[in-house]
Amino acid sequence: MTSDPAGFAKYARDVRALGPWVPLLVVAILLLLIGVDITSTQDNIVIEGLTNVTVKVGKSHIAIQEDGIKIGTNGKIVLDAKQDIEVKSVQNIKAEATLEMGLK
């Protein structure tokens, strides 16, 4: 009979019980530890948070919260569309510029 003082046999059974999820969990933990880029070529990607998902790059961010969306940056925000841009609100729309505002 083999000695198993640390209980590794039980641990191994617990890990095997996770079945096909083990490789995915291992990869997810490694990605978190080493901080790598995640890229997907799928048609639909869902990133879900119960109350908030924030994407940050340097001093810019997009925060999607259950009560609204906030875009912030120390730089410039550009909307570049090859077709129409529509803005709709069932309440007020406010726009303010410190220097100049132009509409064409």
Chimera marker file (.cmm) of the C-alpha trace (Angstrom):
<marker_set name="trace">
<marker id="1" x="0.000" y="0.000" z="0.000" r="1" g="1" b="0" radius="0.5"/>
<marker id="2" x="1.341" y="3.436" z="-0.939" r="1" g="1" b="0" radius="0.5"/>
<marker id="3" x="1.516" y="6.247" z="1.594" r="1" g="1" b="0" radius="0.5"/>
<marker id="4" x="-0.365" y="9.470" z="0.775" r="1" g="1" b="0" radius="0.5"/>
<marker id="5" x="0.240" y="11.736" z="3.787" r="1" g="1" b="0" radius="0.5"/>
<marker id="6" x="-0.766" y="14.970" z="2.024" r="1" g="1" b="0" radius="0.5"/>
<marker id="7" x="-4.009" y="13.538" z="0.623" r="1" g="1" b="0" radius="0.5"/>
<marker id="8" x="-2.996" y="14.053" z="-3.011" r="1" g="1" b="0" radius="0.5"/>
<marker id="9" x="-5.173" y="11.159" z="-4.175" r="1" g="1" b="0" radius="0.5"/>
<marker id="10" x="-8.308" y="12.934" z="-2.916" r="1" g="1" b="0" radius="0.5"/>
<marker id="11" x="-7.152" y="16.216" z="-4.513" r="1" g="1" b="0" radius="0.5"/>
<marker id="12" x="-6.568" y="14.435" z="-7.829" r="1" g="1" b="0" radius="0.5"/>
<marker id="13" x="-10.087" y="12.913" z="-7.694" r="1" g="1" b="0" radius="0.5"/>
<marker id="14" x="-11.564" y="16.386" z="-6.987" r="1" g="1" b="0" radius="0.5"/>
<marker id="15" x="-9.735" y="17.912" z="-9.955" r="1" g="1" b="0" radius="0.5"/>
<marker id="16" x="-10.762" y="15.035" z="-12.270" r="1" g="1" b="0" radius="0.5"/>
<marker id="17" x="-14.377" y="15.572" z="-11.185" r="1" g="1" b="0" radius="0.5"/>
<marker id="18" x="-14.241" y="19.006" z="-12.902" r="1" g="1" b="0" radius="0.5"/>
<marker id="19" x="-13.800" y="17.095" z="-16.148" r="1" g="1" b="0" radius="0.5"/>
<marker id="20" x="-13.445" y="19.220" z="-19.302" r="1" g="1" b="0" radius="0.5"/>
<marker id="21" x="-13.391" y="22.479" z="-17.313" r="1" g="1" b="0" radius="0.5"/>
<marker id="22" x="-9.896" y="21.829" z="-15.921" r="1" g="1" b="0" radius="0.5"/>
<marker id="23" x="-7.940" y="23.039" z="-18.992" r="1" g="1" b="0" radius="0.5"/>
<marker id="24" x="-10.110" y="26.150" z="-19.273" r="1" g="1" b="0" radius="0.5"/>
<marker id="25" x="-9.669" y="26.975" z="-15.587" r="1" g="1" b="0" radius="0.5"/>
<marker id="26" x="-5.910" y="26.462" z="-15.800" r="1" g="1" b="0" radius="0.5"/>
<marker id="27" x="-5.656" y="28.740" z="-18.855" r="1" g="1" b="0" radius="0.5"/>
<marker id="28" x="-7.836" y="31.420" z="-17.219" r="1" g="1" b="0" radius="0.5"/>
<marker id="29" x="-5.686" y="31.415" z="-14.079" r="1" g="1" b="0" radius="0.5"/>
<marker id="30" x="-2.480" y="31.624" z="-16.123" r="1" g="1" b="0" radius="0.5"/>
<marker id="31" x="-3.859" y="34.524" z="-18.186" r="1" g="1" b="0" radius="0.5"/>
<marker id="32" x="-4.713" y="36.403" z="-15.003" r="1" g="1" b="0" radius="0.5"/>
<marker id="33" x="-1.270" y="35.775" z="-13.547" r="1" g="1" b="0" radius="0.5"/>
<marker id="34" x="0.777" y="36.790" z="-16.592" r="1" g="1" b="0" radius="0.5"/>
<marker id="35" x="-1.533" y="39.481" z="-18.060" r="1" g="1" b="0" radius="0.5"/>
<marker id="36" x="-1.760" y="38.598" z="-21.749" r="1" g="1" b="0" radius="0.5"/>
<marker id="37" x="-3.982" y="39.882" z="-24.547" r="1" g="1" b="0" radius="0.5"/>
<marker id="38" x="-7.177" y="37.977" z="-25.298" r="1" g="1" b="0" radius="0.5"/>
<marker id="39" x="-8.309" y="37.892" z="-28.934" r="1" g="1" b="0" radius="0.5"/>
<marker id="40" x="-11.335" y="36.224" z="-30.493" r="1" g="1" b="0" radius="0.5"/>
<marker id="41" x="-12.612" y="35.876" z="-34.037" r="1" g="1" b="0" radius="0.5"/>
<marker id="42" x="-16.076" y="34.702" z="-33.012" r="1" g="1" b="0" radius="0.5"/>
<marker id="43" x="-19.166" y="36.413" z="-34.465" r="1" g="1" b="0" radius="0.5"/>
<marker id="44" x="-20.544" y="37.252" z="-31.027" r="1" g="1" b="0" radius="0.5"/>
<marker id="45" x="-18.562" y="37.921" z="-27.842" r="1" g="1" b="0" radius="0.5"/>
<marker id="46" x="-20.310" y="38.560" z="-24.535" r="1" g="1" b="0" radius="0.5"/>
<marker id="47" x="-18.548" y="40.109" z="-21.551" r="1" g="1" b="0" radius="0.5"/>
<marker id="48" x="-20.965" y="40.262" z="-18.663" r="1" g="1" b="0" radius="0.5"/>
<marker id="49" x="-20.883" y="41.840" z="-15.238" r="1" g="1" b="0" radius="0.5"/>
<marker id="50" x="-23.703" y="42.030" z="-12.718" r="1" g="1" b="0" radius="0.5"/>
<marker id="51" x="-23.311" y="45.792" z="-12.163" r="1" g="1" b="0" radius="0.5"/>
<marker id="52" x="-20.296" y="47.107" z="-14.084" r="1" g="1" b="0" radius="0.5"/>
<marker id="53" x="-17.847" y="46.364" z="-16.911" r="1" g="1" b="0" radius="0.5"/>
<marker id="54" x="-15.038" y="48.878" z="-17.390" r="1" g="1" b="0" radius="0.5"/>
<marker id="55" x="-12.453" y="48.939" z="-20.174" r="1" g="1" b="0" radius="0.5"/>
<marker id="56" x="-9.379" y="51.091" z="-19.420" r="1" g="1" b="0" radius="0.5"/>
<marker id="57" x="-6.500" y="52.084" z="-21.662" r="1" g="1" b="0" radius="0.5"/>
<marker id="58" x="-4.085" y="54.620" z="-20.199" r="1" g="1" b="0" radius="0.5"/>
<marker id="59" x="-6.143" y="57.647" z="-19.142" r="1" g="1" b="0" radius="0.5"/>
<marker id="60" x="-9.215" y="56.616" z="-21.198" r="1" g="1" b="0" radius="0.5"/>
<marker id="61" x="-12.101" y="54.414" z="-20.108" r="1" g="1" b="0" radius="0.5"/>
<marker id="62" x="-15.539" y="53.162" z="-21.023" r="1" g="1" b="0" radius="0.5"/>
<marker id="63" x="-17.644" y="52.139" z="-18.032" r="1" g="1" b="0" radius="0.5"/>
<marker id="64" x="-20.862" y="50.266" z="-18.696" r="1" g="1" b="0" radius="0.5"/>
<marker id="65" x="-22.985" y="50.170" z="-15.575" r="1" g="1" b="0" radius="0.5"/>
<marker id="66" x="-26.509" y="48.964" z="-14.960" r="1" g="1" b="0" radius="0.5"/>
<marker id="67" x="-27.717" y="52.585" z="-14.808" r="1" g="1" b="0" radius="0.5"/>
<marker id="68" x="-25.786" y="54.089" z="-17.754" r="1" g="1" b="0" radius="0.5"/>
<marker id="69" x="-22.612" y="54.313" z="-19.841" r="1" g="1" b="0" radius="0.5"/>
<marker id="70" x="-19.719" y="56.715" z="-19.242" r="1" g="1" b="0" radius="0.5"/>
<marker id="71" x="-16.875" y="57.443" z="-21.650" r="1" g="1" b="0" radius="0.5"/>
<marker id="72" x="-13.929" y="59.410" z="-20.304" r="1" g="1" b="0" radius="0.5"/>
<marker id="73" x="-10.552" y="60.450" z="-21.692" r="1" g="1" b="0" radius="0.5"/>
<marker id="74" x="-7.847" y="63.107" z="-21.462" r="1" g="1" b="0" radius="0.5"/>
<marker id="75" x="-7.721" y="62.957" z="-25.259" r="1" g="1" b="0" radius="0.5"/>
<marker id="76" x="-10.161" y="63.341" z="-28.123" r="1" g="1" b="0" radius="0.5"/>
<marker id="77" x="-13.318" y="61.282" z="-28.746" r="1" g="1" b="0" radius="0.5"/>
<marker id="78" x="-14.022" y="60.620" z="-32.431" r="1" g="1" b="0" radius="0.5"/>
<marker id="79" x="-17.204" y="59.143" z="-33.900" r="1" g="1" b="0" radius="0.5"/>
<marker id="80" x="-16.353" y="58.030" z="-37.427" r="1" g="1" b="0" radius="0.5"/>
<marker id="81" x="-19.284" y="56.506" z="-39.325" r="1" g="1" b="0" radius="0.5"/>
<marker id="82" x="-19.667" y="55.716" z="-43.010" r="1" g="1" b="0" radius="0.5"/>
<marker id="83" x="-23.434" y="56.130" z="-42.569" r="1" g="1" b="0" radius="0.5"/>
<marker id="84" x="-25.756" y="58.173" z="-40.324" r="1" g="1" b="0" radius="0.5"/>
<marker id="85" x="-25.180" y="58.749" z="-36.612" r="1" g="1" b="0" radius="0.5"/>
<marker id="86" x="-28.405" y="58.813" z="-34.631" r="1" g="1" b="0" radius="0.5"/>
<marker id="87" x="-28.843" y="60.279" z="-31.153" r="1" g="1" b="0" radius="0.5"/>
<marker id="88" x="-32.155" y="59.658" z="-29.385" r="1" g="1" b="0" radius="0.5"/>
<marker id="89" x="-33.393" y="60.447" z="-25.911" r="1" g="1" b="0" radius="0.5"/>
<marker id="90" x="-36.808" y="60.328" z="-24.274" r="1" g="1" b="0" radius="0.5"/>
<marker id="91" x="-35.551" y="63.149" z="-22.045" r="1" g="1" b="0" radius="0.5"/>
<marker id="92" x="-33.105" y="66.038" z="-22.555" r="1" g="1" b="0" radius="0.5"/>
<marker id="93" x="-29.947" y="66.171" z="-24.676" r="1" g="1" b="0" radius="0.5"/>
<marker id="94" x="-27.310" y="68.613" z="-23.446" r="1" g="1" b="0" radius="0.5"/>
<marker id="95" x="-24.127" y="69.706" z="-25.235" r="1" g="1" b="0" radius="0.5"/>
<marker id="96" x="-21.476" y="72.094" z="-23.903" r="1" g="1" b="0" radius="0.5"/>
<marker id="97" x="-18.149" y="73.338" z="-25.231" r="1" g="1" b="0" radius="0.5"/>
<marker id="98" x="-15.644" y="75.519" z="-23.413" r="1" g="1" b="0" radius="0.5"/>
<marker id="99" x="-14.097" y="76.948" z="-26.592" r="1" g="1" b="0" radius="0.5"/>
<marker id="100" x="-16.237" y="76.429" z="-29.699" r="1" g="1" b="0" radius="0.5"/>
<marker id="101" x="-19.142" y="74.276" z="-30.883" r="1" g="1" b="0" radius="0.5"/>
<marker id="102" x="-19.963" y="73.873" z="-34.530" r="1" g="1" b="0" radius="0.5"/>
<marker id="103" x="-22.703" y="72.061" z="-36.393" r="1" g="1" b="0" radius="0.5"/>
<marker id="104" x="-22.928" y="71.811" z="-40.153" r="1" g="1" b="0" radius="0.5"/>
<link id1="1" id2="2" r="1" g="1" b="0" radius="0.2"/>
<link id1="2" id2="3" r="1" g="1" b="0" radius="0.2"/>
<link id1="3" id2="4" r="1" g="1" b="0" radius="0.2"/>
<link id1="4" id2="5" r="1" g="1" b="0" radius="0.2"/>
<link id1="5" id2="6" r="1" g="1" b="0" radius="0.2"/>
<link id1="6" id2="7" r="1" g="1" b="0" radius="0.2"/>
<link id1="7" id2="8" r="1" g="1" b="0" radius="0.2"/>
<link id1="8" id2="9" r="1" g="1" b="0" radius="0.2"/>
<link id1="9" id2="10" r="1" g="1" b="0" radius="0.2"/>
<link id1="10" id2="11" r="1" g="1" b="0" radius="0.2"/>
<link id1="11" id2="12" r="1" g="1" b="0" radius="0.2"/>
<link id1="12" id2="13" r="1" g="1" b="0" radius="0.2"/>
<link id1="13" id2="14" r="1" g="1" b="0" radius="0.2"/>
<link id1="14" id2="15" r="1" g="1" b="0" radius="0.2"/>
<link id1="15" id2="16" r="1" g="1" b="0" radius="0.2"/>
<link id1="16" id2="17" r="1" g="1" b="0" radius="0.2"/>
<link id1="17" id2="18" r="1" g="1" b="0" radius="0.2"/>
<link id1="18" id2="19" r="1" g="1" b="0" radius="0.2"/>
<link id1="19" id2="20" r="1" g="1" b="0" radius="0.2"/>
<link id1="20" id2="21" r="1" g="1" b="0" radius="0.2"/>
<link id1="21" id2="22" r="1" g="1" b="0" radius="0.2"/>
<link id1="22" id2="23" r="1" g="1" b="0" radius="0.2"/>
<link id1="23" id2="24" r="1" g="1" b="0" radius="0.2"/>
<link id1="24" id2="25" r="1" g="1" b="0" radius="0.2"/>
<link id1="25" id2="26" r="1" g="1" b="0" radius="0.2"/>
<link id1="26" id2="27" r="1" g="1" b="0" radius="0.2"/>
<link id1="27" id2="28" r="1" g="1" b="0" radius="0.2"/>
<link id1="28" id2="29" r="1" g="1" b="0" radius="0.2"/>
<link id1="29" id2="30" r="1" g="1" b="0" radius="0.2"/>
<link id1="30" id2="31" r="1" g="1" b="0" radius="0.2"/>
<link id1="31" id2="32" r="1" g="1" b="0" radius="0.2"/>
<link id1="32" id2="33" r="1" g="1" b="0" radius="0.2"/>
<link id1="33" id2="34" r="1" g="1" b="0" radius="0.2"/>
<link id1="34" id2="35" r="1" g="1" b="0" radius="0.2"/>
<link id1="35" id2="36" r="1" g="1" b="0" radius="0.2"/>
<link id1="36" id2="37" r="1" g="1" b="0" radius="0.2"/>
<link id1="37" id2="38" r="1" g="1" b="0" radius="0.2"/>
<link id1="38" id2="39" r="1" g="1" b="0" radius="0.2"/>
<link id1="39" id2="40" r="1" g="1" b="0" radius="0.2"/>
<link id1="40" id2="41" r="1" g="1" b="0" radius="0.2"/>
<link id1="41" id2="42" r="1" g="1" b="0" radius="0.2"/>
<link id1="42" id2="43" r="1" g="1" b="0" radius="0.2"/>
<link id1="43" id2="44" r="1" g="1" b="0" radius="0.2"/>
<link id1="44" id2="45" r="1" g="1" b="0" radius="0.2"/>
<link id1="45" id2="46" r="1" g="1" b="0" radius="0.2"/>
<link id1="46" id2="47" r="1" g="1" b="0" radius="0.2"/>
<link id1="47" id2="48" r="1" g="1" b="0" radius="0.2"/>
<link id1="48" id2="49" r="1" g="1" b="0" radius="0.2"/>
<link id1="49" id2="50" r="1" g="1" b="0" radius="0.2"/>
<link id1="50" id2="51" r="1" g="1" b="0" radius="0.2"/>
<link id1="51" id2="52" r="1" g="1" b="0" radius="0.2"/>
<link id1="52" id2="53" r="1" g="1" b="0" radius="0.2"/>
<link id1="53" id2="54" r="1" g="1" b="0" radius="0.2"/>
<link id1="54" id2="55" r="1" g="1" b="0" radius="0.2"/>
<link id1="55" id2="56" r="1" g="1" b="0" radius="0.2"/>
<link id1="56" id2="57" r="1" g="1" b="0" radius="0.2"/>
<link id1="57" id2="58" r="1" g="1" b="0" radius="0.2"/>
<link id1="58" id2="59" r="1" g="1" b="0" radius="0.2"/>
<link id1="59" id2="60" r="1" g="1" b="0" radius="0.2"/>
<link id1="60" id2="61" r="1" g="1" b="0" radius="0.2"/>
<link id1="61" id2="62" r="1" g="1" b="0" radius="0.2"/>
<link id1="62" id2="63" r="1" g="1" b="0" radius="0.2"/>
<link id1="63" id2="64" r="1" g="1" b="0" radius="0.2"/>
<link id1="64" id2="65" r="1" g="1" b="0" radius="0.2"/>
<link id1="65" id2="66" r="1" g="1" b="0" radius="0.2"/>
<link id1="66" id2="67" r="1" g="1" b="0" radius="0.2"/>
<link id1="67" id2="68" r="1" g="1" b="0" radius="0.2"/>
<link id1="68" id2="69" r="1" g="1" b="0" radius="0.2"/>
<link id1="69" id2="70" r="1" g="1" b="0" radius="0.2"/>
<link id1="70" id2="71" r="1" g="1" b="0" radius="0.2"/>
<link id1="71" id2="72" r="1" g="1" b="0" radius="0.2"/>
<link id1="72" id2="73" r="1" g="1" b="0" radius="0.2"/>
<link id1="73" id2="74" r="1" g="1" b="0" radius="0.2"/>
<link id1="74" id2="75" r="1" g="1" b="0" radius="0.2"/>
<link id1="75" id2="76" r="1" g="1" b="0" radius="0.2"/>
<link id1="76" id2="77" r="1" g="1" b="0" radius="0.2"/>
<link id1="77" id2="78" r="1" g="1" b="0" radius="0.2"/>
<link id1="78" id2="79" r="1" g="1" b="0" radius="0.2"/>
<link id1="79" id2="80" r="1" g="1" b="0" radius="0.2"/>
<link id1="80" id2="81" r="1" g="1" b="0" radius="0.2"/>
<link id1="81" id2="82" r="1" g="1" b="0" radius="0.2"/>
<link id1="82" id2="83" r="1" g="1" b="0" radius="0.2"/>
<link id1="83" id2="84" r="1" g="1" b="0" radius="0.2"/>
<link id1="84" id2="85" r="1" g="1" b="0" radius="0.2"/>
<link id1="85" id2="86" r="1" g="1" b="0" radius="0.2"/>
<link id1="86" id2="87" r="1" g="1" b="0" radius="0.2"/>
<link id1="87" id2="88" r="1" g="1" b="0" radius="0.2"/>
<link id1="88" id2="89" r="1" g="1" b="0" radius="0.2"/>
<link id1="89" id2="90" r="1" g="1" b="0" radius="0.2"/>
<link id1="90" id2="91" r="1" g="1" b="0" radius="0.2"/>
<link id1="91" id2="92" r="1" g="1" b="0" radius="0.2"/>
<link id1="92" id2="93" r="1" g="1" b="0" radius="0.2"/>
<link id1="93" id2="94" r="1" g="1" b="0" radius="0.2"/>
<link id1="94" id2="95" r="1" g="1" b="0" radius="0.2"/>
<link id1="95" id2="96" r="1" g="1" b="0" radius="0.2"/>
<link id1="96" id2="97" r="1" g="1" b="0" radius="0.2"/>
<link id1="97" id2="98" r="1" g="1" b="0" radius="0.2"/>
<link id1="98" id2="99" r="1" g="1" b="0" radius="0.2"/>
<link id1="99" id2="100" r="1" g="1" b="0" radius="0.2"/>
<link id1="100" id2="101" r="1" g="1" b="0" radius="0.2"/>
<link id1="101" id2="102" r="1" g="1" b="0" radius="0.2"/>
<link id1="102" id2="103" r="1" g="1" b="0" radius="0.2"/>
<link id1="103" id2="104" r="1" g="1" b="0" radius="0.2"/>
</marker_set>
